[in-house]
Amino acid sequence: MAAEHSDAPAGKRGTGDVAVAVVRKSAAKSAAKSAAKSADKFAAEAAAKSAAKAAALRLPRIYPARIQPAEELGEALRAALLAEIDVALRECDGLASWEQPRRRRAVHEIRRALKRFRAGASLCKGAVDAVAVREVQEEVRGTAERLSATRDRDVLIETIAGVCEIFPPTSRRSVQAIAVAVLAPEKATTASADWQQAASILRSQLEGMRTRMLTADMRAVGPDGIADAIARRWRRARRSAAVPWNAGHLDSLHEVRKECQRIAAQLLLISRLGPRRKFEKLAADLGSVVSKIGEDRDLGLLEGLLTERRAEFPDPRQVGEMLRQVHERRQKLLRSAYQRATKVLDQKSGSIRKLISIGRVRSRRG
């Protein structure tokens, strides 16, 4: 009956018409509110993404320092190493920031700069006072270890989020929240250290390193010594890679990752002294191996925690599903890393040394 009177003038509508109008108006309001909520949600997500992109644009990308061929080799190496220390010093300001994304970037960039510094400093062995080099490297190692704990907590939460993607959207968030609360309670409860104090300590250490590098005698640094140092590390990487690539040989795989990481940093450091594209291609291939083994390490950390603290989860089936997913991902990663490492490290150390030497001759002629 209400439908029959829908065209009646507003002033002459009956009780049924008014009720229908009220219901329709209420439904329209609910739909409008729902649409507004969805729009607000998507707008908020879009705004967050835009803000993240804008922040990324505001923070310039940091490139590895490289030895300049026009300078005397020892001084060029010193300048490159000092540049990495300067990167770490600049990022100390970010370490003291109240913004979590800024702190995370600072931790990431400081760790990367210190790794590049260690790789470059190892090329000085035999040419610079061994005690001085060892003192600087020990300080770098200690600084990096202090930052590693923060990095591991951040990565653990990201790894949990990736593994929880196997669950339906309806339960994914709750499973992830439970896993974070059980496995990373310090991070979940936002128990923060005194970042200002940490930044002050790091800055003091880095400034001390910089002072020692300024006074180090680099005159004996020579191209043959650099070529020999990289060739020796290449041999170690090949030996470390000659093991079964599975979870039972994680120590050996860690050595593969460490050696490949340092060789890649060293090749980029000297890339302008030789065939630049070949050096950069080798460094990128080695970096791929490093990345895959590193991801396996992060998954292994999660796997160990899930196994150890399985009884603390309310639903053991969810833990079993997460462990199955972690196991499958680790197998794929190790297969892929092995294939890439076998291909990259197929070259012998002599050919790598020759490549560096040929590049040195060409740079001299140029």
ROKOL-24672 format. One record per residue: x negated, z, y of N, C-alpha, C in turn. Coordinates in steps of 0.05 Angstrom, whole numbers, plus 5000, padded with zeros to 4 digits. Layout:
ROKOL-24672
XZYXZYXZY;...
end
This chain:
ROKOL-24672
498350004976500050005000498350005025;496150145024494450155048493449885055;492749725035491749465040493849285054;496349335048498449165061498749215090;498049455100498349525128495649525143;493649395132491049395144491049245171;492949065174492948905199494849025220;496049245214497949365233496449465258;497749465281496449575306495549855302;493449935316492250195312494250425318;495850375338497750595346500050625327;500550435309502950455292502150495262;499650555257498850605229500050855218;500550855192501551095178499351285170;500151495155498251705146496251585127;497251405109495351275090493251105103;494050965125492150805139489950975152;490851195163488951375176486951485156;487951565133486151675112484151465103;485051215099483250995091481150955113;482050965138480150915160478051135160;478951385156477051615156475051585133;476051505110474251475087472251255092;473251035103471450805109469350885130;470251035150468351125171466251305159;467151495142465351675129463251535111;464351335096462551175079460551015095;461450915118459650755135457450935147;458351185154456351365165454251445144;455151485119453351555097451451325092;452551085091450850845087448850815109;449750865134447950845156445651045155;446451295147444451505144442451435123;443451335100441751265077439851035086;440950835100439250615109437150715128;438050905146436151005166433951155152;434651315131432651465116430651275103;431751065090430050865077428250725098;429550655120427950525141425750705152;426550965156424551155165422251185145;422951195119420951225098419050985099;420250745099418450505099416950485125;418250565147416850565173414450755173;414950995161412851195159410551095142;411250965119409150855102407550635116;409050465130407750245145405950355167;407050565180405450685202402950815191;403150945168400851075155398750865148;399750645136397850425128396550305153;398050265174396950155199394950335211;395550605210393650795221391050795205;391350785178388950775161387250535167;388650295171387150055177385850075204;387350185223386150215250383750395250;384050615234381750805232379350665220;379850505199377650355186376350165205;378050045223376949855242375249995264;376150245271374750395291371950485281;371850535255369250625244367750395233;365550325246364050085238362850115210;362649895196361549895169358549945171;357550105152354650185153353250015132;351249865141349649685123347049815115;346049765092343449875084341149775102;339249945108336949865123335149675107;333749495120332049295107329349275121;327349225105324649195116324548925131;323548945155323348705172320648565166;320648305159318148175151316148135174;317048145199315148095221313348335227;314148575216312648815222310548875200;308649045206306749135186308349295165;307649235139309349325117309849635117;307749785120308050075120309950175142;309550065166311250155188314050045185;314349815174317049705169318549875149;317149965128318450145109319150415121;317350515138317950775152320450745169;320650515184322950475202325550465186;325450335162327850315145328650585135;326650745126327351015116328451195138;327251175162328251325185331051245192;331650985189334350885195336451015177;335751055151337551185132338051475140;335851615148336151895156337951905181;337651715199339251705224342251665217;342851505197345551465188346751735179;345251875162346152135153346552335176;344752325195344952505218347552445234;348052185239350452115254353052205239;352952185212355352255197355852555195;353852715203354153005204356353085223;356752925244358952985263361652955249;361852755232364352715217364752935196;362553045186362753255166364053505178;363753535204364853775218367653705230;368653465224371253395235373553545222;375753595236378053725225379753525209;379253265212380853065198379653025170;381253055149380253035122379152755116;380552535124379452265118376652225131;376352335155373752305168371552465153;372252705143370352865128369652715102;371652595089371052455064369252225068;369752075090367951855096365151955101;364952175116362252285122360752365097;362152495079360852575053359952325038;361652125037361051875023358551745035;358551715061356351565075353751725074;353951985077351452145075350252125048;351852135027350852115000349551834995;350851635005349751365002347151325016;347051425041344551405057342251555043;342851795032340751945019339851814993;341651684979340851534955338951304962;339751154984338050934993335351035002;335351265015332751385024331051455000;332151584980330551654956329451404943;331051194941330150944928327850824944;328050824970325850714986323450894987;323851154987321551344987319951324962;321251254939319751234914317850994914;318150804933316250584935313650664949;313650904961311251004975309351144956;310151204932308451364914305851224909;303751374911301051254908299851174934;301551134954300551044980300751265001;302751434998303151655016302551915001;301952125016301352385004303652464984;302952494959305052544938306552804943;305153004954306453254960308553224981;307853075002309753025024312252875014;311852674998314052514987315852694970;314552854953316053024935317753234951;316553344972318053534988320553415001;320153165011322453035023324552965002;323752864979325652794958327153044948;325753274946327053514937329253594957;328653574982330653635002333053455000;332453194996334652994993336353064969;334953134947336453194922338253444926;337153644939338753884944341153834961;340653674982342853605001345053444986;344253254970346153084955347753254935;346453444922347853614903349953784917;349453884941351454034955353853864962;353353614967355553434974357053334949;355753334926356953234902359353384893;359353654897361653814889364153724904;363853674930366153584946367053314937;365153134932365852864923367252874896;366353044877367553054851370453154852;371053344869373753444872375653224882;374653074903376252854914376752634893;374652564878374952344859376652434835;376552694828378152794806381152744812;381952804836384752774844385552484844;383752304854384352014853384451914824;382752014807382851934779385352024765;386252264771388852364760391152184769;391152114794393251934804393251664790;390951554784390751304770391751324742;391051534728391851574700394851624698;396051764718398851824718400651584723;399451354729401151114734402551024708;401751124685403051044660405751174657;406351384672408951524670410951384688;413551404680415751284697415651404725;416651254745416651354772418151624776;420151664759421751914762420152164755;418252144737416652374729413752374738;412952144749410052104755409052314775;410652354796409652534817409452824807;411352914791411253184781408953224761;408453024744406253044725403553054740;403352884761400852884777400453144791;402653264802402353514816401553744798;402653744773401953944754399053914746;398153664741395353614733393453704754;394053644779392253724801392154024804;394554154801394654444804393154584782;393154474758391754594735388754534736;388054284741385254194738383654214764;384954204787383454224812384754414831;385054664824386554854840385354894868;382654884870381454924896382254714916;382354464906383154254923386154264929;387754334908390654334911391554544931;390254764932390954974950389554954977;387954744981386654685006384854925014;383455034995381455245002378955105013;378555125039376454975052373955145058;371655025056369155165064368855135094;366855265104366255245133364754985138;366254775144364954515147363054505171;363654655192361854665215359154775207;359154985191356655105182355154915163;356654785145355354595127354054365142;355454265163354354045179351754135193;351754385203349454495217347054515199;347554615174345354635155344254365147;345954175142345053905134343553775157;344553805182343153685204340253795207;339954055203337354175205335454065183;336454035159334853925137334053635143;335953485152335453205158333453165180;333653335200331753315223328953385213;328753585195326153645183324953415167;326653285152325853045137324852825156;326252795177325552585196322752635208;322252885215319652965226317352905207;317852975181315752925161315252625157;317352465158317052175154315552055178;315952165202314552065226311552115224;310752325211307852395209306552295184;308052185165306952085140305151845145;302851835131300951615133301951385115;302851165127304050945111302050705110;299650735119297750505121297050395094;297150555073296450455046298750325031;301150315043303350185030302849885029;302849765005302249485003304349334986;304449074988306448914973306048934943;303548954934303048974905304149234894;303749454909304749714901307749714899;309149584918312049564918313049404894;311749184889312449014866312149164840;309949314837309349464813311449684809;312149824831314050044829316849944820;317749714830320349604822320249514793;317949384786317649294758317749524738;316349744745316449984727319250094724;320750104746323450204744325250014728;324649754730326149554714325649594685;323149654677322549704649324049954639;324150164656325650404648328650344644;329750184662332550114659333149964633;331349774626331649624601331549814577;329650004577329450184555331850364553;332850464576335150634576337650494566;337850234571340150074563340250004534;337950044520337749974492338750194474;341150284479342450494463345350414458;346750534438349550474435351150564459;352750384469354350454494356950574486;356950834482359350984475359151264486;361351414483361451684495359451874483;358251804460356251984448353451954460;353151764478350451724491350751724522;352251924532352751934560350251984577;348352144565345852194580344251944584;344151774564342651524566344051334586;346751334585348251164603347851264632;347651524635347151624662344451524672;342451514655339851414662339951124670;341550964655341950684661343050654689;345150814694346450804720344550874743;343051094739341151184759338950974765;337850854744335750654748336850404761;339150314752340350074764341050114793;341950354799342650414827340250414845;338050524836335650524853334350244855;334450094833333349824835334949664854;337549684853339349534871338649604900;338349864906337649944933334949844942;333049834923330349744930330349434935;331849294919332049004923333248934950;335349074958336449034984334549105006;333049315002331049405022328949195027;328049055006325948855010327048565010;329648535012330848265009329848065029;329148155053328247965073325247895070;323948005050321247935045320947715024;323147625013323047424991325547254990;326147154965328546994962331047164965;332147174989334147374996336647354979;337547104974340047074958339647174929;337347124918336847214891336747514889;335347634909335247924910338048054913;339647934931342248044936344148004912;343847774898345447724874344747924852;342147974848341248174828342348454836;342148524861343148784870346148814866;347648594871350548604867351248634837;349748494820350248514791349648794781;347448904790346749174783348749374794;349749324818351749494829354349504813;355049274801357349264784357049444759;354649444748354149614725354349904733;353149974756353250244767356150334771;357750154782360550224788362150284763;361750124743363250154718362450414703;359850464702358950704689359850954705;359850934731360751154748363651214744;365351004741368151044736368551174709;366951084689367151214662366451504664;364451574681363651854684366052014696;367351904716369652044727371852084707;372451884691374451904670373652104649;371052114643369952304623370352594633;369952634659370352904671373252984668;375152794674377952854671378652904641;377552744623378152774595377253054585;374953144593373953404585375753634595;376653604621378353814632381053814619;382153584613384753574599384653694571;382453644557382153754530381754054531;380154144550379554424553381954594561;383654484579385754644590388554544582;388654414559391154294550393354504547;392754744538394754954534396155044560;394954984583396055074608398254884618;398554654606400654464614403254534601;405454504616408154564604409054374582;408054124583408853924563406453804551;405653884526403253774513403353474508;405853364506406053074502404952914525;405453014549404352884573401352884573;400153104565397253114563396152924542;397552904519396752714499396852424509;398952364524399152094535396952034555;396252234572394152194591391452164577;390952314556388452294541388252014528;390451914518390451654505389751434526;390951464550390451274571387451284580;386351524583383551564590381751434569;382351484544380651374523380651074523;382950944527383150654528381550544551;381850674574380450574598377450594595;376550814583373650854579372450644561;373950574540372950374521372650104535;374650024551374549774566372249774586;371949994600369750014620367049984608;366550124585363950114573363349844561;365349714550364949434540364149254563;365549274585365049104608362249164620;361649424622358949494633356749404615;357149424589355049344570354549034573;356648884574356348594576354848524602;355548644624354248584649351348674649;350848914639348049024639346348854621;347348774597345848614579344948344592;346748234607346147974621344148014643;344548224660342848264683340048354675;339848544656337248654648335848484626;336948244621335648074602332947984611;332647964638329947884649327948114644;325548034638323448234634322248314661;320948544661319848654685317748474698;316248324681314248134692315547914709;317847814701319147614716320247724743;321047974742321948104767319648134786;317348224775314948254792314147984804;314247784787313447514797315347424819;317947474816319847394836319247524863;318447784862317747924886315147814898;313247754881310647654890310947374903;312647204890313146934901314446954928;316247134931317547184957315647274977;313747434970311647534989309947304999;309247134980307546904988309046725007;311646675001313246495019313546625046;313946885047314247015073311647005090;309447005076306846985090306546705102;307346495085307046225095308846175119;311346305117313146265140312146395165;
end
